[in-house]
Amino acid sequence: MRKIVVAATAAMLSSAALISGPAHADKAKPQVCLVMKSLSNEFFKDMSEGAKEYAAKRGDFDLKMVGMQSETDFDAQVNAVDTCVTEQKDVIVLAPADSKAMVGPVSRAIKAGATVINFDVPLDDGAKKAAGLDLAFVGPDNADGAKMVGDVLGKLLGKGGKVVILEGNPGADNAKQRKQGFEASIKEYGLELLDSRTAHWETEEANTVFTTMLTAHPDLQGVMAANDSMALGVVKAIEAAGLTGKIQVVGFDNIPAVRPLVKEGKLLATIDQFGRDMASDAINRGIESFKSGAKLEGWVKTDIALVTKDNVK
């Protein structure tokens, strides 16, 4: 019999958003809980649609999907995982909002008997080691992706080009890795980094942060945004300042909203990390592991691709 974390029964998802779930779970099927990040981010909206379609196509598992209302609502994600444990979900597929903070809930889930798949954002290696966790990661090389898109900007601006970075959540490992990738491009192409600040993955915050950067550095030429939601806020600020075409922007995610901007040249490039496929793949691996008892190990790398005006769809 599965052990249930008693404390988790009190956890409420008041600040989380339930996307979908079976009204009456079929216990003959694996019960899967997909825990995502902010649903205000188009990347995760698209991911949830892909997961829903995948579940309908397979028809051999029940899927519950939960997301946060904002990128910094970490408590909601902790409660979401604890609630999935309370509901005795067989498989929990998690994209952590904070790479250290989510190690505790994951440990509780595993001790309760759930199969946990960490995807999209890796849990912190040090925190996992301290908790005695040896958990695989299913996801892309974020540093490599950021370097790819950063190189496009570096080649265009050349040595001495003045750039800024908009970072993701400081506690998320993918934010750190993308910053490292951007910094590698800056070093290789001899760019000048004027400023680097977090906008917590959010569009409006990025708009405000970048506007402040632009005021302080009116001669800046390029922006490296760690995700496309922030890139949208930057493009909006550039348009408001009447500087479209004079400041180049790169992003990460290839969300639907930025594709027209790439076509129009308002966004120089982005990285597609195929969120729909990533979630479906992680769910599939979780079900296979649950059924077979075989442990998923190491880093299961998922695909990334550079998107520019030449190949955007």
Secondary structure, 3 states (H helix, E strand, C coil): CCCCCHHHHHCCCCCEEEEECCCCCCCCCCEEEEEEEECCCHHHHHHHHHHHHHHHHHCCCEEEEEEECCCCCHHHHHHHHHHHHHCCCCEEEECCCCCCCCHHHHHHHHHCCCEEEEECCCCCHHHHHHHCCCCCEEECCHHHHHHHHHHHHHHHHCCCCEEEEEECCCCCHHHHHHHHHHHHHHHHHCCEEEEEEECCCCHHHHHHHHHHHHHHCCCCCEEEECCHHHHHHHHHHHHHCCCCCCCEEECCECCHHHHHHHHHCCCCEEEECCHHHHHHHHHHHHHHHHHHCCCCCCEEECCCEEEECCCCC
